[in-house]
Amino acid sequence: MANEQSHQLWSPSPANGGNLKDFINLANNRFGLNLKSYHDLHAWSICTETSNDFWILLFEYLRIKSNRKPSIAFAAKMSTVPMFPPPHFFPEIKLNFTENIFSNFIPSAVILHVCSEGANHVRDVTWDELRTQVEKIASAMINSGVSVGDRVAAIISNRQEAIASCLATLSLGAIWSASSPEMGSSAILSRLTQIRPKLIICESETVYNNKRRDLTSTNLIWARKLAQNESLRSIIVLSQKKIKVGTEFKMILWDRFLALATPRKLSFVQLPFNHPAFIVYSSGTSGSPKCIVHSAGGLLIQAKKDAILHYDIKPRDTVMQYTTTGWIMWVMVLVSLTYGGKVVLYDGSPFIPDELVLLRLVSNLKVNVFGTSAKFLTHLKTKMICPKKTLDLSHLRTVTSTGSPLTADVATWFYKHGFPKHIHLHSTCGGTDLACSLVTGVPTIPLFAGEIQGPSLGMAVDILSMDETEPVSVAFKGEAGELACLKPFPSQPVFFWGDKENVQYKSSYFEKFGAHTWIQGDFVSMNPTTKGFTVHGRSDGVLNPSGVRFGSAEIYNVVQEFPEVQDSLCVGQRRKDDDDEHVVLFVQLRSKENLSRTLHNKLKESIAKRLSKRHVPKFIFATPEIPYTINGKKVEILVKKIISGQPFKVSPTVQNPDCLMFYQSFLHVEQKYEELRKQWKYARL
């Protein structure tokens, strides 16, 4: 039964989901089917007997360019194919990722709108200009010794050179790996020492939050170490000012690198569907980040599927995804180029000069699909900003939200106060590991508050009991459990770089239930009535006091409604001699003052009322800062280990590691609580 939060927010109009309807009609006509709804289509896409037909038809519908038309998607029946080791999809096919990007090449048409922080100026780039740049970079790469399988790393912001360099790399069959330049030298080294790139592209400076950051000293620290690698040919520095580079560390300026190019027509190396194309990274909060290798074909077909069938992107649409180059959503920017429309590249803070800077771009550039995060939308709600009152958003059809769960309250605000009612608010849950969504938005079915609309096409999604040693579904019981995928999909990682025996790969996804069950690590429930999904948090961070399981996101949803609270972190604590786990909530206050008894009690009362008495944290404390990874994820597991007295290791990917010192004293949580009570007592005197 639908819960009290599951009220309907949006209904599709006849104009919504045109691509999805076309695909259903194509499937019905081609195979003599009678698919009538999205859920019919999804069932057909994952059925053992018909999933091969689905993937081949999808390949055709998405107009993926390859050396031949596929006759099989995989070599055996899906029911007999384990997910580990990862199976090879489309074994007959050869393709090139970059060639597919240029499949809608129209020389004089604008393809990119390039903006820096503040969006004071928008620079247009045509297809011809982009292709010429890619051609020149590819030639310079060839003359630098780059060939099939070599790695090209970039520590670079979301700019035109990032797009062009990536496409040049992939045109050669080399492997692209990008990271965001706000990372420190240790985080950069923890990634690049593993993949041993042949070329590295970096910047001398960046601007974020109205502050110019000189990266020279950081660059020299990691360059000194990486230059010792004999396979590294050059570190290429992009700079807007004249600088000296340290040739002893194999550094050259961008212009000098481009001067290596010789006249050579852009060509595209044809490689197997599952040939490695991208290396992305896990958050690595408790050790070195995992180097996740994605294939060109797998990422291409999944990203296009999500964009065209789920986001409902149409030819000549303008798409804007706010992202850094280190996030998997940056690949969505790349794939958006294949639709023949325009892509907006924005580099900088989303709040400079004010909170509406991105949405003014959406209005001015007539953006049709805007990709953002739950955190951004929550910020607008907290600040009581109502974009629809001041901006023309009539061209905007879809707003996508990912990165963290989108709460029912924020989704309700979106339609009631924030945005026009015609817009499809499209929330997803997937991951860097998948390079796609497991559960996602659907443009042809209603949207309910606090829910993600349905399973993604081709993904055999289920929710499994956390109490069983064998896979037992609890999805239609409405119970929360492990989000899982039960059949192979084409964007499974090819392998982890350096994981020669696939030990890390297996332990990351298949340790719990074996080779036929991918465990994503999210704690999720499904509404049996609406078939919508709710994400409650990470399954490895599930709170379990007295055997009652719930996710941290449930607590965050309540706490964020308090204007006094800027941010929060909720973790379980179970020390060596504790008989049970208890929940500890840390709140970062806007006033930077101590936590008052009044606010402490209000928080507990609100959690009890909105959720239940069993959800109420045993302890609540103020904290000066919440730890985050460089990918914007809260560092729950590490804090849980710290306050439980367990061994821990701080990864270089923690954005603000110094703040972790604060949490170490909470191993003695009872003592800290007595200190807080004394503060309240003295405050009354």
C-alpha positions in Angstrom: 0.0 0.0 0.0 1.2 3.5 -0.8 2.5 5.3 2.2 1.4 8.7 3.4 4.1 10.5 1.4 3.2 8.8 -1.9 0.9 11.4 -3.3 0.9 12.0 -7.0 2.9 15.0 -8.1 3.0 14.8 -11.9 1.1 13.0 -14.7 2.5 12.6 -18.2 0.8 14.5 -21.0 0.3 12.9 -24.5 3.4 14.8 -25.6 5.6 13.1 -23.0 7.6 10.0 -23.7 7.5 10.1 -27.5 10.7 8.1 -27.9 9.5 5.4 -25.5 6.2 5.1 -27.3 8.0 4.8 -30.6 10.2 2.1 -29.2 7.2 0.1 -27.9 5.5 0.4 -31.3 8.7 -0.8 -33.0 8.9 -3.8 -30.6 5.3 -4.7 -31.2 5.5 -4.5 -34.9 8.9 -6.3 -35.2 8.1 -9.2 -32.9 4.3 -9.4 -33.0 3.9 -8.3 -29.4 1.1 -6.6 -27.6 3.1 -4.4 -25.2 0.8 -1.7 -23.8 2.7 -0.1 -20.9 6.1 0.7 -19.6 6.1 -2.2 -17.2 5.1 -4.5 -20.1 8.2 -3.2 -22.0 10.5 -3.6 -19.0 9.3 -7.2 -18.4 10.0 -8.0 -22.0 13.5 -6.4 -21.8 14.6 -8.7 -19.0 12.8 -11.9 -19.9 15.2 -14.8 -20.4 13.6 -15.7 -23.7 13.4 -12.2 -25.2 16.2 -10.0 -23.6 18.4 -10.8 -26.6 15.7 -9.3 -28.9 15.5 -6.2 -26.7 19.2 -5.4 -26.8 19.5 -5.9 -30.5 16.4 -3.8 -31.2 17.8 -1.1 -28.8 21.1 -1.1 -30.7 19.2 -0.5 -33.9 16.9 2.1 -32.4 19.7 4.2 -30.9 21.5 4.2 -34.3 24.8 3.0 -32.9 27.3 3.1 -35.6 29.4 -0.1 -36.0 31.1 -2.3 -38.5 28.0 -4.5 -39.0 24.5 -5.1 -37.8 24.4 -7.3 -34.7 22.7 -10.7 -34.9 23.2 -11.6 -31.2 23.5 -9.5 -28.0 25.2 -12.3 -26.0 26.3 -15.8 -26.8 24.1 -17.9 -24.4 20.7 -17.7 -22.8 20.6 -15.0 -20.2 19.4 -17.4 -17.5 22.7 -19.5 -17.9 25.1 -16.5 -18.0 26.5 -15.5 -14.7 27.2 -11.8 -14.1 30.7 -12.7 -12.9 33.0 -12.9 -14.7 31.3 -10.2 -16.8 30.0 -11.5 -20.1 30.8 -10.0 -23.4 27.8 -8.3 -25.1 27.6 -7.9 -28.9 30.7 -10.2 -29.6 30.5 -9.7 -33.4 30.6 -5.9 -33.2 33.4 -3.4 -33.6 32.9 0.3 -33.2 34.5 3.6 -32.1 33.0 5.8 -29.4 34.1 9.1 -31.0 32.8 8.1 -34.4 29.4 7.7 -32.8 29.7 11.1 -31.3 30.3 12.6 -34.7 27.5 10.6 -36.3 25.2 13.8 -36.5 28.0 16.0 -37.7 26.6 19.3 -39.3 29.7 21.5 -39.9 28.2 25.0 -39.3 25.8 24.0 -36.5 26.5 25.1 -33.0 27.1 22.1 -30.7 28.6 23.6 -27.5 27.7 26.6 -25.4 30.7 27.1 -23.2 30.4 29.2 -20.0 32.7 29.8 -17.0 31.6 30.7 -13.5 29.0 33.5 -13.3 28.0 32.9 -16.9 28.9 36.4 -17.9 29.8 35.2 -21.4 28.7 32.3 -23.5 31.0 31.1 -26.2 29.5 29.1 -29.1 31.4 26.2 -30.7 30.4 24.6 -34.0 30.7 21.0 -35.0 33.4 21.9 -37.5 35.4 23.8 -34.8 35.2 20.8 -32.4 36.1 18.3 -35.1 39.1 20.4 -36.2 40.3 20.6 -32.6 39.8 16.8 -32.0 41.7 16.1 -35.2 44.7 18.2 -34.1 44.8 16.8 -30.6 44.6 13.2 -31.9 47.5 13.9 -34.3 49.6 15.4 -31.4 48.8 12.3 -29.3 49.8 9.9 -32.1 53.1 11.8 -32.4 53.5 11.5 -28.7 53.3 7.8 -28.9 49.7 7.2 -27.8 48.1 4.1 -29.3 45.4 1.5 -28.6 45.1 0.7 -24.9 47.3 3.5 -23.6 45.9 5.7 -20.8 45.4 9.4 -21.1 44.7 11.0 -17.8 43.3 14.5 -17.3 43.0 16.6 -14.1 40.8 19.1 -15.7 37.6 21.2 -15.3 34.5 21.0 -17.4 35.8 22.9 -20.4 36.0 22.5 -24.2 39.5 21.1 -24.1 38.3 18.3 -21.8 35.6 17.3 -24.4 38.0 17.5 -27.3 40.9 15.7 -25.6 38.6 12.9 -24.5 37.2 12.4 -28.0 40.7 12.5 -29.5 41.8 9.8 -27.0 38.9 7.5 -27.8 39.3 8.0 -31.5 42.7 6.3 -31.2 41.4 3.4 -29.0 43.2 4.7 -26.0 41.6 4.9 -22.6 40.4 8.2 -21.0 40.5 8.9 -17.2 39.5 12.2 -15.9 39.6 13.7 -12.4 38.4 17.1 -11.1 41.2 19.6 -10.3 40.1 20.4 -6.8 41.7 17.1 -5.7 44.9 17.3 -3.6 48.2 15.8 -4.7 47.7 12.6 -2.6 44.3 11.9 -4.2 45.7 12.4 -7.6 48.7 10.1 -6.9 46.4 7.4 -5.4 44.7 7.2 -8.8 47.4 7.8 -11.4 50.1 5.7 -9.9 47.7 2.8 -10.4 46.9 3.4 -14.1 50.3 4.6 -15.3 49.2 7.1 -18.0 51.2 7.9 -21.1 49.9 11.5 -21.2 48.5 13.7 -18.4 46.6 16.9 -19.1 46.2 19.4 -16.3 45.6 23.1 -15.6 47.7 25.8 -14.0 44.8 27.4 -12.2 41.1 27.2 -11.7 38.3 29.5 -10.5 35.6 28.3 -8.1 33.4 30.2 -5.7 34.9 33.5 -7.0 38.3 32.4 -5.9 41.3 31.8 -8.2 43.4 28.8 -7.2 46.9 28.5 -8.4 47.6 24.8 -8.9 51.3 25.1 -9.6 52.6 23.8 -6.3 50.1 20.9 -6.3 51.0 20.0 -9.9 54.7 19.9 -9.0 54.2 17.5 -6.1 52.4 14.8 -8.1 54.4 15.5 -11.3 57.7 14.8 -9.4 56.4 11.3 -8.5 54.7 10.4 -11.7 57.6 11.6 -14.0 59.6 8.7 -12.7 57.4 6.4 -14.7 59.2 5.6 -17.9 55.9 5.1 -19.8 54.8 8.7 -19.1 55.7 10.9 -22.1 54.4 14.3 -21.2 52.4 16.3 -18.7 50.6 18.9 -20.7 49.7 22.1 -18.9 46.7 24.3 -19.9 47.3 27.9 -18.8 45.6 31.2 -19.5 48.8 33.1 -18.5 52.4 32.8 -19.3 54.1 30.4 -17.0 57.3 28.4 -16.8 56.9 24.7 -16.7 59.3 22.2 -15.1 60.8 20.3 -18.1 62.5 18.0 -15.7 59.1 16.7 -14.8 58.2 16.1 -18.5 55.9 19.2 -18.5 55.0 21.1 -21.6 52.5 23.8 -22.4 49.3 23.1 -24.3 50.3 25.1 -27.3 53.6 23.3 -27.6 51.8 20.0 -27.4 49.5 21.0 -30.2 52.5 22.1 -32.3 53.5 18.4 -32.4 50.5 17.7 -34.7 51.0 17.0 -38.3 48.4 17.1 -41.1 46.3 14.0 -40.5 42.6 13.4 -41.2 40.7 12.3 -38.1 40.1 8.6 -38.2 38.4 6.1 -35.9 40.0 2.9 -34.7 37.4 0.1 -34.8 37.6 -2.1 -31.7 35.4 -4.7 -30.0 32.2 -3.6 -28.2 33.7 -4.3 -24.8 37.1 -2.7 -25.5 38.2 -0.5 -22.5 37.5 3.2 -23.0 37.1 4.9 -19.6 38.6 4.5 -16.2 36.6 6.0 -13.4 37.1 5.7 -9.6 35.4 4.6 -6.5 35.2 7.0 -3.6 38.0 5.1 -1.8 37.1 6.4 1.6 38.8 3.5 3.4 41.7 2.9 1.1 43.0 3.4 -2.4 40.2 4.1 -4.9 39.2 1.2 -7.2 40.0 1.9 -10.9 36.8 0.9 -12.6 37.2 0.2 -16.4 34.2 0.7 -18.6 33.9 -0.4 -22.2 33.2 1.9 -25.1 30.1 0.0 -26.3 28.6 -0.7 -22.9 28.8 2.9 -21.8 27.6 4.2 -25.1 24.5 2.0 -25.3 23.5 2.5 -21.7 24.0 6.3 -21.7 22.0 6.7 -24.9 19.3 4.4 -23.6 18.9 6.4 -20.4 19.0 9.7 -22.3 16.7 8.9 -25.2 14.1 6.5 -23.7 14.1 7.7 -20.0 15.1 11.4 -20.2 13.1 11.6 -23.5 15.9 13.7 -25.2 15.0 14.6 -28.8 17.0 15.7 -31.8 18.0 19.4 -31.6 17.3 19.6 -27.9 19.6 21.7 -25.7 21.0 19.7 -22.8 22.8 21.0 -19.7 24.2 18.7 -17.0 25.9 20.4 -14.1 28.9 18.1 -13.3 32.6 17.9 -12.9 34.8 15.8 -15.2 35.4 13.3 -12.4 31.7 12.3 -12.1 30.2 9.6 -14.2 27.5 12.1 -15.3 30.2 13.9 -17.3 29.9 11.0 -19.8 26.3 11.9 -20.2 27.5 15.3 -21.5 29.6 13.5 -24.1 26.8 11.2 -25.2 24.5 14.2 -25.4 26.5 15.3 -28.4 25.2 12.4 -30.5 21.6 13.8 -30.6 22.4 16.6 -33.0 21.4 19.4 -30.6 23.4 21.6 -28.3 25.2 20.9 -25.0 25.9 23.6 -22.3 29.3 23.3 -20.6 29.5 25.1 -17.3 32.5 25.3 -15.1 32.4 26.8 -11.6 30.2 27.2 -8.6 26.4 26.9 -9.1 25.8 29.7 -6.6 28.0 32.5 -8.0 26.9 35.3 -8.3 23.7 33.9 -6.8 21.6 30.7 -6.6 19.8 31.3 -10.0 22.9 31.5 -12.2 22.4 28.0 -13.7 18.7 28.4 -14.2 19.2 31.8 -15.9 21.3 29.9 -18.4 18.5 27.3 -18.7 16.1 30.2 -19.5 18.4 32.2 -21.8 19.6 29.2 -23.8 16.2 27.5 -23.9 17.5 24.4 -22.3 15.2 21.4 -22.7 16.8 18.9 -20.3 18.7 20.1 -17.2 20.7 17.7 -15.1 21.4 18.6 -11.4 21.5 17.0 -8.0 19.2 16.5 -5.0 21.6 18.7 -3.0 21.1 21.6 -5.4 17.3 21.4 -5.4 17.3 21.1 -1.6 19.4 24.2 -1.4 16.9 26.2 -3.5 14.0 24.9 -1.2 15.9 25.8 2.0 16.6 29.3 0.7 12.9 29.6 -0.4 13.9 30.4 -4.0 11.1 30.0 -6.5 12.6 30.0 -10.0 9.3 29.9 -11.9 8.3 33.3 -10.5 11.3 35.1 -12.1 12.4 33.0 -15.1 10.9 31.7 -18.3 11.2 28.0 -18.0 8.7 27.2 -20.7 11.2 25.3 -22.9 12.4 23.1 -20.0 10.8 19.6 -20.2 12.9 17.5 -17.9 14.9 18.1 -14.7 17.1 15.1 -13.7 18.3 14.6 -10.1 21.0 12.2 -9.0 23.9 11.8 -6.6 21.7 11.3 -3.4 18.1 10.5 -2.6 15.5 13.2 -3.6 13.1 13.5 -0.7 9.4 13.7 -0.9 9.4 17.2 0.7 11.8 18.6 -2.0 9.9 16.9 -4.8 6.6 18.4 -3.5 8.3 21.9 -3.2 9.5 21.4 -6.8 6.0 21.4 -8.2 4.2 23.6 -5.6 6.7 26.5 -5.5 9.8 25.9 -7.5 9.2 24.9 -11.1 6.3 24.8 -13.7 4.0 21.8 -13.3 4.6 20.6 -16.9 8.3 19.6 -16.1 9.1 16.0 -15.5 11.2 15.7 -12.4 13.3 12.7 -13.1 15.2 11.1 -10.2 17.6 8.2 -10.6 19.7 5.7 -8.6 22.7 4.1 -10.3 26.4 4.6 -9.9 29.9 5.0 -11.2 30.2 1.2 -11.1 27.3 0.7 -13.4 27.6 3.7 -15.7 23.8 3.7 -15.9 20.7 3.7 -13.7 19.2 0.7 -11.9 16.0 2.6 -11.1 15.1 5.7 -12.9 12.5 8.2 -14.2 9.9 7.1 -16.8 8.2 9.8 -18.9 5.0 7.8 -19.5 3.9 7.0 -16.0 2.8 9.2 -13.0 5.4 10.5 -10.5 4.7 10.1 -6.7 6.5 12.0 -4.0 9.6 10.4 -2.5 9.7 7.7 -5.2 11.8 6.9 -8.3 9.3 5.8 -10.9 10.6 2.4 -12.1 13.3 0.0 -13.0 15.5 0.9 -15.9 15.0 -0.9 -19.2 17.1 -4.0 -19.5 18.0 -4.0 -15.8 16.6 -7.0 -13.9 16.2 -5.1 -10.6 15.1 -6.7 -7.3 15.2 -6.0 -3.6 16.6 -8.7 -1.5 16.3 -9.5 2.2 19.3 -8.6 4.3 18.6 -11.4 6.7 19.1 -14.3 4.2 22.2 -16.1 2.9 20.4 -16.8 -0.4 18.6 -14.2 -2.6 15.1 -13.8 -1.3 13.0 -11.0 -2.8 11.1 -8.6 -0.5 10.2 -6.1 -3.2 6.4 -6.7 -3.4 6.2 -7.0 0.4 7.2 -3.3 0.6 10.1 -4.1 2.8 13.5 -2.4 2.5 16.5 -4.4 1.5 19.5 -4.7 -0.8 19.1 -3.2 -4.3 20.3 -5.9 -6.7 20.5 -6.8 -10.4 19.9 -10.4 -11.3 21.0 -10.5 -14.9 24.0 -9.3 -16.9 24.0 -5.8 -18.5 26.4 -4.3 -21.1 27.9 -1.6 -18.9 29.2 -3.9 -16.2 32.9 -2.9 -15.6 35.2 -4.8 -17.9 37.6 -5.2 -15.0 39.3 -3.2 -12.3 42.7 -1.9 -13.4 45.4 -3.8 -11.6 43.0 -6.4 -10.2 44.6 -9.3 -12.1 42.6 -12.1 -10.5 39.4 -10.1 -10.3 39.5 -10.4 -6.5 38.4 -6.8 -5.9 35.7 -7.0 -8.6 34.2 -10.1 -7.1 34.2 -8.8 -3.5 32.7 -5.5 -4.5 29.5 -6.9 -6.0 29.2 -10.7 -5.7 30.5 -11.7 -2.3 27.2 -11.9 -0.6 25.0 -13.9 -3.0 27.4 -15.2 -5.7 28.1 -14.8 -9.4 24.4 -14.4 -10.5 23.5 -11.5 -8.2 25.0 -8.0 -8.4 24.6 -6.1 -5.1 24.7 -2.4 -5.6 25.0 -1.3 -2.0 21.9 0.7 -1.7 19.1 0.2 1.0 15.9 0.5 -1.0 12.2 -0.3 -0.8 9.4 -0.6 -3.5 5.9 0.6 -3.1 3.8 -2.4 -4.3 1.0 -0.1 -5.4 2.8 2.5 -7.5 5.9 0.2 -8.2 8.0 3.3 -7.3 11.3 2.9 -5.4 12.5 4.8 -2.4 16.2 5.0 -1.5 16.8 5.0 2.2 20.6 5.2 2.2 23.6 3.0 1.7 23.2 -0.6 2.7 26.6 -0.7 4.3 25.6 2.2 6.4 22.2 0.9 7.5 21.3 1.8 11.0 20.2 -1.2 13.1 19.3 -0.4 16.7 17.6 -3.3 18.5 17.2 -5.1 15.1 15.2 -2.3 13.5 16.8 -1.4 10.1 16.5 2.0 8.5 18.6 4.2 6.3 20.4 7.4 7.2 18.5 9.2 4.4 15.3 8.9 6.4 16.9 10.9 9.3 18.3 13.5 6.9 14.9 14.0 5.3 13.6 15.2 8.7 16.6 17.1 9.9 16.9 19.2 6.7 13.6 20.8 7.5 15.1 22.6 10.5 16.4 26.1 9.4 19.0 26.0 12.3 20.7 23.0 10.7 23.0 23.4 7.8 24.0 19.7 7.4 24.0 16.4 9.3 25.6 13.0 9.6 23.9 10.0 11.1 25.8 6.8 11.9 25.5 3.7 14.0 27.9 3.0 16.9 28.7 -0.4 18.2 31.9 -0.7 20.3 33.6 -3.9 21.3 31.7 -4.3 24.6 28.3 -2.9 23.4 25.4 -5.3 23.4 23.6 -3.4 20.7 24.0 -0.6 18.2 22.8 2.9 18.9 22.4 5.8 16.6 24.4 9.0 16.8 23.3 12.1 14.9 25.8 14.9 14.3 24.3 18.3 13.2 26.2 21.2 11.7 24.5 24.3 12.9 24.3 27.5 10.8 25.0 29.6 13.9 28.2 27.7 14.8 27.0 27.7 18.4 26.5 24.8 20.8 23.5 22.6 20.4 20.7 23.9 22.7 18.5 21.6 24.7 15.5 23.1 22.9 16.8 22.2 19.4 18.0 18.8 20.7 14.6 17.9 21.9 12.8 19.3 18.9 14.9 17.1 16.6 14.1 14.0 18.6 10.4 14.9 18.8 10.2 15.5 15.0 12.0 12.3 14.1 9.6 10.3 16.4 6.6 12.0 14.9 7.6 11.9 11.3 9.2 8.4 11.4 8.8 6.5 14.7 10.2 6.3 18.2 12.5 3.6 17.0 14.2 6.0 14.6 15.1 8.5 17.3 18.9 8.7 17.7 20.1 7.9 21.2 22.6 10.8 21.0 22.6 14.1 19.1 25.7 16.4 19.0 26.7 19.5 17.2 29.7 19.2 14.8 31.8 22.0 13.2 32.0 20.1 9.9 30.6 17.1 8.0 33.2 15.0 6.1 32.7 14.5 2.4 34.5 12.7 -0.4 35.6 14.7 -3.4 32.6 13.3 -5.2 30.3 14.9 -2.7 29.3 11.8 -0.7 29.0 11.9 3.1 31.7 9.8 4.8 29.4 7.7 7.0 31.3 4.4 7.2 34.6 6.0 8.2 33.0 8.0 11.0 31.1 4.9 12.1 34.4 3.1 12.4 36.0 6.0 14.2 33.3 6.3 16.9 33.1 2.5 17.3 36.8 2.1 18.0 37.5 0.1 14.8 40.7 0.3 12.8 40.4 2.9 10.0 42.4 4.4 7.2 41.7 7.9 5.8 41.7 7.9 2.0 43.1 10.8 0.0 39.7 11.1 -1.6 38.2 12.6 1.6 37.7 16.2 0.8 38.2 17.6 4.3 40.1 15.0 6.3 41.1 17.4 9.1 37.6 17.5 10.4 37.7 13.7 11.2 39.8 14.5 14.3 36.7 15.9 16.0 34.9 12.6 15.9 37.6 10.5 17.6 36.5 11.7 21.1 33.0 10.2 20.5 34.4 6.8 21.2 33.4 7.7 24.7 30.0 9.0 23.7 28.4 8.8 27.2 31.1 11.1 28.5 30.5 13.6 25.6 26.8 13.5 26.4 27.4 14.3 30.0 29.5 17.3 29.0 26.6 18.5 26.8 24.1 18.2 29.6 26.4 20.2 31.9 26.5 22.9 29.2 22.7 23.0 29.2 22.6 23.1 33.0 25.0 26.1 33.2 23.2 27.8 30.3 20.1 28.1 32.6 22.0 29.7 35.5 
